[in-house]
Amino acid sequence: MNMKKNTKKSISNKNSEEKSGASFGLQPLGDRVIVKEIDVKDSETTDSGIYIPQNAALEKGAKRGTVVAVGPGKFDDGALVPMNVSVGDSVIFQWGDTVNYNGEEYYILREQEIAAIIRS
């Protein structure tokens, strides 16, 4: 019986780690997320090299990125409010603190600093 409880716990922890991006190596706290910026000019060009603007906000300084790690959420009146973003989501954001980790630059920002999730 104890074996089943331990098995369930390890499976639950694994699913929790995949959702939060804990295997990434940096675990954000609270309602923070870690985002890897995507170079929009490279990802939004035609085969012939013509740049196609996808969103006016992107041209006004907003950045596009991929969420690589997510914190557990924030507490509001003693209850944990879950995050609206998940690891792997493409997002639009404007600012955040930068950190260099394993030779790569990432942004650490609060969930409220994410302007939109890009659904395709």
C-alpha positions in Angstrom: 0.0 0.0 0.0 2.8 2.4 0.8 4.4 1.5 -2.6 1.3 2.8 -4.4 1.3 6.1 -2.6 5.0 6.6 -3.4 4.4 5.7 -7.0 1.5 8.2 -7.3 3.6 10.9 -5.6 6.5 10.4 -8.1 4.1 10.5 -11.1 2.5 13.6 -9.7 5.8 15.3 -9.2 6.9 14.4 -12.7 3.8 15.9 -14.2 4.2 19.0 -12.0 7.9 19.3 -13.1 6.9 19.1 -16.8 4.2 21.7 -16.4 6.5 24.1 -14.5 9.6 23.5 -16.6 11.6 22.4 -13.5 13.8 20.2 -15.6 15.0 23.4 -17.3 17.3 24.2 -14.3 15.8 27.5 -13.2 12.6 27.5 -11.3 10.8 30.8 -11.1 9.0 31.6 -7.8 5.4 32.9 -7.3 3.8 34.3 -10.4 7.0 34.6 -12.4 7.8 33.0 -15.7 11.0 32.5 -17.7 10.8 33.3 -21.4 13.3 32.8 -24.2 13.0 35.5 -26.8 12.3 34.6 -30.4 13.9 36.7 -33.1 10.7 37.7 -34.9 12.5 38.9 -38.1 14.0 35.4 -38.6 10.8 33.5 -37.8 8.4 35.8 -39.7 9.9 35.9 -43.2 8.9 34.4 -46.5 11.2 31.9 -48.4 12.4 34.8 -50.5 13.4 36.8 -47.3 10.6 39.3 -47.2 9.7 40.4 -43.6 6.0 40.1 -42.8 4.8 42.0 -39.7 2.4 39.8 -37.7 1.3 42.3 -35.1 1.5 46.1 -34.7 2.5 45.6 -31.1 5.6 43.7 -32.2 6.7 46.7 -34.2 6.3 49.0 -31.2 8.9 47.3 -29.1 7.0 44.3 -27.8 8.9 41.0 -27.9 7.9 37.5 -28.8 9.1 34.5 -26.9 8.5 31.0 -25.7 7.8 30.2 -22.0 10.5 27.7 -20.7 9.6 27.7 -17.0 6.6 28.7 -14.9 6.2 29.4 -11.2 3.5 27.9 -9.1 1.3 31.0 -9.1 0.6 33.7 -6.5 -1.4 33.6 -3.2 -4.5 35.8 -3.0 -6.4 35.8 0.3 -4.6 32.5 1.3 -5.6 30.6 -1.9 -3.1 29.8 -4.7 -4.1 31.3 -8.0 -2.8 29.1 -10.8 -0.9 30.5 -13.7 -2.6 31.1 -17.1 0.5 30.3 -19.1 2.3 27.0 -19.5 5.7 25.8 -20.6 5.9 25.9 -24.4 3.4 28.8 -24.9 4.3 31.5 -27.4 3.8 34.9 -25.8 4.1 38.6 -26.5 5.8 40.7 -23.7 7.5 44.1 -23.5 9.9 44.0 -20.6 11.5 41.8 -17.9 14.7 41.2 -16.1 17.3 39.4 -18.2 19.5 36.6 -16.9 22.2 34.7 -18.6 22.0 31.0 -18.0 24.2 28.3 -19.7 25.3 30.9 -22.2 21.7 31.8 -23.2 19.8 35.0 -22.4 16.3 34.6 -20.8 13.7 37.1 -19.5 12.2 36.6 -16.0 8.9 38.4 -15.7 5.7 38.3 -13.8 2.7 36.8 -15.5 0.9 40.1 -15.6 3.7 41.5 -17.8 2.7 39.1 -20.6 0.5 40.9 -23.0 -0.9 37.9 -24.9 -0.5 34.2 -25.5 -0.2 33.4 -29.3 -2.5 30.6 -30.3 -2.0 29.1 -33.7 
